[in-house]
Amino acid sequence: MLKAYQQGSLEGTTMTPDTVTTTLQKGFRVTLGATATLIEAIQDPQTSGERFAALGSDVGRLTETLETKGEVTEREARQFVDGLLSQLPSPFTDGASGPSTVDTIATPVTAPSVQSDLAALTQELADIRQAIETLKTEKA
């Protein structure tokens, strides 16, 4: 297209944001249609071969066909995604549908023997600290 523009064959044609958007959308749909057609060709080569033979070498008709197929595929995909999203709970609800607080009960995870061992070690640690403090005061 750039080469055609440089040669002057596109004189008077301006690239506005609308034409760029339309061109990109058409390219996306043609690509999507080509992908869908390729998947169909893999699944059913006979039918796809007949369809392409009917189109012949008319690139314009092929592009239109692929764009239409891409548009349908895009619509179906959008409906599928919208359907999935409508099934998910919304994180932005006001919370009226469920309780706002949850009550929990704490239960000890350790066995009583571990608790008594921990108490004994804590006492032993306190005794060692006291002994260190005593030695510090004796040295000073």
LOKOLKE-676786 format. One record per residue: y, x, z of N, C-alpha, C, O in turn; residue in three letters. Coordinates in steps of 0.02 Angstrom, whole numbers. Atoms other than C-alpha are relative to their C-alpha. Layout:
N
NUDO    n.yy    n.xx    n.zz   ca.yy   ca.xx   ca.zz    c.yy    c.xx    c.zz    o.yy    o.xx    o.zz  res
NUDO       Y       X       Z       Y       X       Z       Y       X       Z       Y       X       Z  ALA
...
REM end
This chain:
140
NUDO    n.yy    n.xx    n.zz   ca.yy   ca.xx   ca.zz    c.yy    c.xx    c.zz    o.yy    o.xx    o.zz  res
NUDO     -59      41       0       0       0       0      62      44       0     112      28     -33  MET
NUDO     -57     -45      -2     117     144      40      12      30     -69      69      37     -90  LEU
NUDO      -7     -29      66      82     222    -129      30     -51     -49      72     -33     -91  LYS
NUDO     -27      52      43     116      56    -216      74     -11      15     114     -23     -31  ALA
NUDO     -70       9     -19     279      41    -119      42      58     -28      97      47     -53  TYR
NUDO     -36     -58      25     329     218    -168       9      -3     -76      58      22    -103  GLN
NUDO      -5       6      73     295     178    -351      45     -57     -20      61     -64     -79  GLN
NUDO     -47      54      15     408      26    -338     -33     -65     -17       2    -112     -36  GLY
NUDO      33      62      18     276    -107    -367       8     -53      54      -7    -112      43  SER
NUDO     -10      48     -53     316    -189    -201      75     -10      14      94     -28      70  LEU
NUDO     -72      10      -9     504    -199    -227      13     -71      22     -17    -118      -4  GLU
NUDO     -18      65     -24     580    -343    -135     -45     -25      56     -31     -76      87  GLY
NUDO      45      19     -54     435    -352     -12      22      34      63      29      96      65  THR
NUDO     -20     -30     -64     488    -327     167     -55     -12      51     -89     -63      50  THR
NUDO      50       5     -53     375    -296     313      34     -25      63      64      14     100  MET
NUDO     -28      29     -61     432    -413     449     -55      -2      52    -114       4      36  THR
NUDO      52       6     -52     344    -431     616     -50     -56     -15    -109     -50       3  PRO
NUDO      45      56      16     272    -596     554     -52      21     -52    -111       4     -46  ASP
NUDO      49     -20      52     193    -519     398     -47      53      27    -106      54       8  THR
NUDO      44     -50     -30     126    -373     499     -52     -34      44    -111     -18      41  VAL
NUDO      47      37     -43      50    -492     626     -51     -38     -41    -110     -38     -25  THR
NUDO      45      38      43     -22    -601     489     -51      45     -34    -110      28     -39  THR
NUDO      45     -48      33     -95    -450     400     -52      26      49    -111      31      32  THR
NUDO      47     -25     -50    -172    -382     560     -51     -54      19    -110     -40      28  LEU
NUDO      44      55     -17    -243    -553     604     -51     -12     -55    -110     -24     -42  GLN
NUDO      45       9      56    -316    -572     430     -52      56      -2    -111      43     -13  LYS
NUDO      47     -56      -2    -392    -398     440     -51      -6      55    -110       9      45  GLY
NUDO      46      10     -56    -467    -437     609     -52     -53     -17    -111     -44      -5  PHE
NUDO      46      55      17    -542    -600     545     -48      20     -55    -107       1     -53  ARG
NUDO      45     -23      53    -611    -518     388     -53      46      30    -112      41      12  VAL
NUDO      47     -45     -33    -690    -383     496     -50     -39      42    -110     -24      40  THR
NUDO      44      41     -41    -760    -512     616     -49     -39     -44    -108     -45     -28  LEU
NUDO      43      36      47    -826    -614     470     -52      46     -32    -109      26     -41  GLY
NUDO      48     -48      29    -905    -459     392     -54      18      50    -112      25      32  ALA
NUDO      49     -16     -52    -989    -418     557     -49     -57       9    -109     -46      13  THR
NUDO      44      58      -7   -1056    -595     576     -46      -7     -60    -105     -23     -53  ALA
NUDO      40       4      61   -1115    -593     395     -54      54      -1    -110      42     -23  THR
NUDO      49     -55      -4   -1201    -425     422     -57     -19      47    -115      -6      32  LEU
NUDO      52      21     -47   -1293    -494     573     -44     -54     -31    -105     -52     -24  ILE
NUDO      40      51      34   -1346    -646     472     -43      31     -54    -100      10     -65  GLU
NUDO      39     -33      53   -1402    -531     330     -60      36      29    -113      38      -3  ALA
NUDO      57     -33     -32   -1511    -434     450     -52     -51      21    -112     -39      15  ILE
NUDO      47      51     -23   -1586    -595     518     -33     -37     -58     -92     -54     -54  GLN
NUDO      28      38      57   -1610    -681     348      26      32     -65      75       8     -94  ASP
NUDO     -25     -36      59   -1592    -560     200      -1     -42     -64      43     -34    -106  PRO
NUDO       6      39      61   -1647    -686      68      62     -45     -10      92     -45     -64  GLN
NUDO     -57      46       5   -1510    -815     104      65      38     -10     106      17     -50  THR
NUDO     -61     -39       7   -1376    -682     121       6      30     -69      60      32     -98  SER
NUDO      -1     -27      68   -1425    -602     -43      21     -51     -51      59     -36     -97  GLY
NUDO     -20      54      46   -1408    -768    -131      74     -16       6     108     -28     -44  GLU
NUDO     -71      14     -10   -1238    -799     -53      45      53     -32      94      36     -64  ARG
NUDO     -40     -54      29   -1171    -629    -106      -6       0     -76      42      18    -111  PHE
NUDO       8       3      73   -1243    -650    -281      44     -54     -29      70     -47     -84  ALA
NUDO     -42      54      24   -1148    -814    -297      74      21      -1     112      -1     -44  ALA
NUDO     -70     -24      -2    -985    -726    -250      14      49     -56      70      54     -81  LEU
NUDO      -9     -49      53   -1013    -591    -379      44      57      22      40      80      80  GLY
NUDO     -43     -57     -17    -885    -453    -385      72     -22      11     118      20       7  SER
NUDO     -66      26     -13    -735    -564    -347      21      18      72       1     -15     119  ASP
NUDO     -20     -25     -65    -655    -468    -204      43     -50      37      38     -58      98  VAL
NUDO     -44      49     -31    -525    -602    -171     -40     -56      32     -26     -77      88  GLY
NUDO      42      53     -28    -657    -737    -148     -42      24      58     -52     -11     107  ARG
NUDO      39     -29     -54    -762    -622     -41      42       7      62      20      -8     118  LEU
NUDO     -46      -8     -57    -612    -583      69      14     -68      33      14     -74      94  THR
NUDO     -13      67     -26    -572    -769      87     -60     -27      38     -53     -56      92  GLU
NUDO      62      23     -32    -753    -808     130      -9      34      67     -26       2     117  THR
NUDO       7     -37     -62    -760    -670     260      53     -19      51      38     -23     111  LEU
NUDO     -53      20     -46    -593    -722     334     -16     -68      31      -6     -78      91  GLU
NUDO      18      67     -26    -650    -903     350     -57       6      51     -55     -26     104  THR
NUDO      56     -10     -46    -813    -847     430      24      33      65       2      15     119  LYS
NUDO     -28     -32     -59    -715    -734     548      40     -47      43      38     -44     104  GLY
NUDO     -40      50     -37    -598    -876     596     -46     -47      39     -32     -63      97  GLU
NUDO      48      44     -34    -746    -988     638     -33      37      58     -40      10     112  VAL
NUDO      32     -41     -53    -830    -848     736      48      11      57      29       8     116  THR
NUDO     -51     -10     -52    -668    -813     829       8     -64      43      12     -60     104  GLU
NUDO      -7      64     -35    -650    -998     875     -60     -12      45     -52     -33     103  ARG
NUDO      61      10     -39    -831   -1008     933      -2      47      60     -21      27     115  GLU
NUDO      -1     -49     -55    -813    -850    1038      51     -20      53      38     -14     112  ALA
NUDO     -52      22     -47    -652    -915    1116     -25     -59      42     -14     -62     102  ARG
NUDO      27      58     -36    -737   -1080    1161     -54      21      49     -58      -6     105  GLN
NUDO      52     -25     -45    -885    -986    1235      30      33      61       8      19     117  PHE
NUDO     -32     -35     -56    -774    -875    1342      37     -50      45      33     -45     106  VAL
NUDO     -35      51     -39    -666   -1023    1396     -49     -41      42     -35     -59      99  ASP
NUDO      52      36     -36    -825   -1115    1445     -26      39      60     -37      12     114  GLY
NUDO      23     -43     -55    -884    -968    1550      54       4      55      38       0     114  LEU
NUDO     -54      -6     -49    -714    -950    1633      11     -64      38      30     -62      97  LEU
NUDO     -10      63     -35    -705   -1134    1675     -54     -12      53     -43     -50     100  SER
NUDO      53       7     -49    -869   -1119    1771      10      44      61     -19      31     114  GLN
NUDO     -13     -45     -56    -804    -979    1882      49     -32      48      95     -67      26  LEU
NUDO     -50      26     -47    -713   -1025    2042      65      39      -8      65      99     -20  PRO
NUDO     -65     -32       8    -529    -989    2034      19      35      64      16       5     118  SER
NUDO     -20     -35     -61    -469    -855    2155      69     -21      24      91       1      77  PRO
NUDO     -68      18     -16    -297    -936    2157       6     -71      28      60    -100      28  PHE
NUDO      -3      67     -29    -344   -1103    2237      31       5      69      35      59      98  THR
NUDO     -34       0     -64    -256   -1156    2396     -47       6      59     -24       9     116  ASP
NUDO      48      -9     -54    -416   -1140    2498     -19     -65      34     -54     -64      84  GLY
NUDO      15      64     -31    -426   -1326    2539     -74     -19      -8     -99     -60      30  ALA
NUDO      69      20      13    -603   -1335    2471     -49      32      49    -106       9      54  SER
NUDO      46     -34     -45    -678   -1217    2600      35      18      66      96      14      71  GLY
NUDO     -30     -18     -64    -652   -1161    2779      42      63      -7      26     108     -46  PRO
NUDO     -44     -57       4    -512   -1038    2807     -20      55      49       0     112      41  SER
NUDO      23     -51     -48    -595    -949    2956     -76      -1       2    -108     -52     -13  THR
NUDO      73      -6      -6    -771    -888    2984     -15      24      70      11      76      91  VAL
NUDO      19     -21     -68    -847    -880    3158     -61      44      -5    -109      29     -41  ASP
NUDO      57     -45      -1    -963    -735    3192     -19      14      72      22       8     117  THR
NUDO      25     -17     -66   -1069    -686    3340     -25      71      -3     -68      88     -44  ILE
NUDO      21     -70      -2   -1088    -503    3384     -64       6      40     -70     -21      95  ALA
NUDO      63     -13     -35   -1263    -450    3431     -12      75       2       3     109     -47  THR
NUDO      12     -72      -2   -1313    -278    3490     -54      20     -50    -105     -14     -59  PRO
NUDO      45     -23      52   -1399    -179    3355     -50      50      28    -105      58       1  VAL
NUDO      43     -53     -26   -1473     -42    3463     -45     -27      56     -30     -78      87  THR
NUDO      48      18     -52   -1620     -53    3582      29      20      69      71      65      72  ALA
NUDO     -25     -16     -67   -1587     -49    3771     -13      72      20      27     102      56  PRO
NUDO      14     -70     -18   -1670     122    3787      51      47     -31      70      97       0  SER
NUDO     -51     -41      32   -1545     194    3664      66      -7      38     103      42      46  VAL
NUDO     -60      11     -40   -1405     117    3766      -1      42      63      50      72      81  GLN
NUDO       4     -39     -62   -1467     201    3926       5      75     -15      35     112      23  SER
NUDO      -6     -71      20   -1486     369    3835      73      17     -15      96      71       4  ASP
NUDO     -71     -11      16   -1308     352    3772      42       4      63      86      46      68  LEU
NUDO     -37      -1     -64   -1244     315    3947     -14      66      36      32      95      66  ALA
NUDO      18     -63     -33   -1337     468    4015      36      59     -34      61     103       1  ALA
NUDO     -34     -54      36   -1266     581    3879      75      -1      12     107      51      17  LEU
NUDO     -71       6     -14   -1092     514    3909      16      28      69      66      63      78  THR
NUDO     -10     -27     -68   -1108     554    4095      -8      76       0      31     110      33  GLN
NUDO      10     -73       3   -1174     728    4055      60      34     -32      81      87     -11  GLU
NUDO     -60     -26      33   -1026     757    3938      59       0      49      98      48      50  LEU
NUDO     -53       3     -49    -907     702    4075      -8      55      53      41      86      74  ALA
NUDO      14     -53     -48    -991     823    4197      18      69     -28      46     111       8  ASP
NUDO     -16     -64      33    -973     968    4071      75       8      -4     101      63       8  ILE
NUDO     -73      -4       3    -789     928    4048      29      17      69      74      59      75  ARG
NUDO     -23     -14     -69    -764     927    4236     -13      73      17      29     105      49  GLN
NUDO      16     -70     -14    -850    1096    4248      47      46     -37      68      97      -9  ALA
NUDO     -47     -41      39    -738    1168    4111      68      -1      33     101      51      38  ILE
NUDO     -64       6     -34    -584    1104    4200       1      41      64      50      74      80  GLU
NUDO       6     -39     -63    -644    1182    4363       4      74     -15      38     111      22  THR
NUDO      -2     -71      17    -672    1350    4278      69      21     -22      91      76      -6  LEU
NUDO     -69     -16      20    -498    1344    4200      45       8      60      85      55      62  LYS
NUDO     -44      -5     -59    -415    1313    4367     -18      60      43      27      89      75  THR
NUDO      20     -59     -38    -517    1453    4450      27      64     -32      45     110       4  GLU
NUDO     -24     -59      36    -464    1579    4316      75       7       6     101      63       5  LYS
NUDO     -73      -1      -1    -282    1533    4328      30      20      65      91      23      72  ALA
REM end
